[in-house]
Amino acid sequence: MLFIHGGSWVGGDKGEEVFACRRYAKEGYFTATMSYTLAASNEKASIMSMLDEIQACITRIKEYTDSLGYHVERMATSGISAGGHLALLYALKCYDQSPIPVVFVAERVGPFDLTKLFDVPEDKIDEIARSLKEGKPSKNKDEIDALIYMTSGQKMTKHMYTKAIIDSLLLTASPVTYVTSRSVPGVFAYGAKDEIVAPVQAHLLQDTYKRLNIPHSFFLFPNSNHFLGSDPEHTDQYIAEVKKYCKKYFGY
């Protein structure tokens, strides 16, 4: 099981997920956590480069476990917030390329559709396009350019400042884009009072998995915000469900 930390893709550290590693290691599973190049620390970092780093980490895990004589044939990705998004995005988008097959994902409060997390107003986009046309400085361009590069890894050109193009670029880094009827099962947890990743994201994820008939378990923490701290009984249920998925999809 590989655990990926949160922090809005600009902060956090692998040490934040050590407790999760220990929890499932006690159940008899290999666990690992990883850091990734943060967008705030490197202007070349993006969600796309983070996926590459996840892949490199899994390659290293496979090499290391093989060297110890353990041939790991299945894995799960897991995380919280931005880490939950990355865990789900990797499991959906990179499924065929993973050095160890991902058989399920367990994530908490990860954004499912970045166009809903970053709803870029049309008036901001229009201001940029107008400023470029008139050869004047734009008050919004740097902000939008940084957002699009952090998510899609795409550098903007002057013809790309339309709502449709910007949303399409955000969707390239959104798990919703890559879900199919063959996608991996999942255990998902969200807060009903979350003001960072709004409940609409949770419902969209649940509805999508239901519509495609993909096995999943969904937990909505009724009293919790983004940190899921106000419903301890739901936390216990989520952990118990992840352990059930381990037994089902790992085979022990």
N, C-alpha and C positions, 0 to 999 in steps of 0.2 A: 504494500500500500504506500503510495507516494502522496505526501501532504504538502500543500502549497499555501504559503502565507498570504494574508491580505495586506491592505494598505493603499488602496486606490491606484495601484500600479506605480506609485511614486515613493512608497515608504514600506517599512516592515522588514522582517528578517526571518530566516528559517527557524531560529530559536523559538519563535512564537508557537510553533507546531510540535515541539518536542513532547508536550503532554499528550497529544493525540497519538504520536508514535508509541509512547510507552503504554498507553491504554490498550492498543491492539497487539502490540508485541507480547503483552501478558497473555493474550489469547492464543499465541503460538504462530503469529504471522510476521514475516519480514516487513519492516517498516522503514521509511526514509522520509526526510524533509529536505527542502532545497531553497536556496536563495536564487534570485534572478536579477539581471541588470535592471535597475529601477529607471523609469523614464525621467525622474528628477535629477538623476546623477549622470546621465549620459544622453546627449542630444540625439544619438543614433538608436536609442532603445525604443522599442514599440511592442505592442502586444504580439505582433508577428515574430519579432526576435525572441520574445519570451517563450513562445511555442517552440522555437528552435532550441532554446536552452533546456526546456523540459525534455525534449527528445534526446538531447545530448546527455542529460542526467540519467534517463532511463537506459541509454546505451551503456553508461558507466556502471549502473546498478547490475545490469545483466553480465557485464564482463567480470565484475567483482564477485557476484554470487557464483558464477561459473568457476571462477578460480578457487572458490572454497568447496567446490563439489556439489553445489546446490543448483539444480537446473530449473529456474523459475519459469513457469509456462503461462502464468496468468497474473494480472495485476488489477488494481483499482486506483483511480485518481481521486483525490479529495482536497477540499480547501474551504476557506471562508472568505466571503466578500470578493475582492479582486482575485484571491486565490481560488475561490469557488468557481468564479467565471473562467479562470484559466484551466482548472481541472475539467470543467464541463466542455469548454471549447476544444481542448486537446482530445478528449475522449470522442467527440463528435467529428471534428474536422480532420484529425490526424490518425484516425482509427487504423487505417490500412498501412500507415508508416511506422507504427509504434514497434520498437524492438522487442517489447513484451506485450502480447495482446491485452488490451484493456477490456475487462469483462463486466465492470460496472463502475459507476461514479457515485460518490457521496459528497454532496456539497451543501453549504449553508450560505444563504443570502447573496449568491452570485448573480450579477446582472445577466439577463437572458437576451435582451434586445437593447443594444446601445443607443438606438434612435430614441428610445424612451428614457434612457438615463441621461443622455445629452440631447435634449430637444432644442436644436439650434434654431432660434427665431429667424423667420424669413427677412425681417427688417435688418438684421445684422448682416445677412448674406447680401441683401440688396445694397447695403451701404458699402460693402467691400467692392462689389462689382461696379458700382457707380464711381467710386474713388479711383479704381484702376482705369476705367474708361476716360476719366477726366484728368488722369495723371496726378492725383492728389494723394497725400498720406491717408491711410485708413485707421480708424481707432479700434477696429475689430479684427483686422487681418491676422495679426500675430497670434491672438487667442485661438482663432479658428484653425490656423495653420498648425499650431502646436497640438490641438486636440486631434486633428485628422492624422497627423504623423504618429502621435502616441498610440492611436488605435489601429490604424490600417498600415502604417509604415509608408504611406503615400505622400509625396511632396506635391503641394497644390500648384497648379498653373492658372493663369488668369481666366481661362475658359471654364474652370471647374467650379466657380462660385454660383451654384444653383442649389436649391433645396434638394432636388432629386439626386444630384451627384453626391452631395455631402452625405445624405442618408444612405446611399448605396455603399459608400466607403465605410461608414459606421457599421453597416450590416456585414461587411467582410470580416469583422472582428466580433460578430455576435453569434452565440450558440444557436439561436433560432434559425439561422441561415442553413445550418448543416444537419438538422434533424431529419431522419428518414425512418421508415418503418423498420429498418435494420439496425437502428441506433442502439447503443448499449443501455441496459436498465439503469435506473438511478434512484437514490434516496435524497430527498430535497427538504430543506427546512428554511422557512421565511418568517418574518415578523409582521403581524397585522398592523403594527404601529410604526413601521419602518419609514422614515422620512428620507433616507438616502437611496435605498433600492425599494421603490414603492411597491405595494402589494400587487399592482397591475402586472408587474413582471412575474411574480409568483403564479398568478392565475393564468397568464399566457403560457408559461412553462407547463403547468399542470394540464391545461386544455390541449396543448400540442401533443404531449405524451399520451393523453387519453385518446385523442382523435386518431393517432397512428397506432394505437393499441400496443404501446411499448410498456413492458413491466416497470412499475415504479411505485414508490411510496412517498407520500407528500405530507408534510407537517407544517401547519400554520400556527405559529405561537401567538395566541390571541392578545396577550398583554405586553408583548415585547417590541422593542425598537430594533435597530439594526444589529445590536449586540446580543439579542436573544437571551437577555438575562433575567426576565421576569416570569418565566414559565419553566421552573426546574423539572416539573413532571414531564413536560414535552422534551426537554433535553434528554432525560432518561429514556424516553420512548425512541427518540432518534438514534441514540447510541445502541440500544437493544436491536433496532431494525438494521443498522449497519452490520452488526454482528451476525444477524440472520442472513444477510446478503453474502457475507464472507463465507458462511458455511454452505450456502446454496451454490455460489458461483466459483468458489475456490475448491469445493468438494470436501471440506473438512472443517 
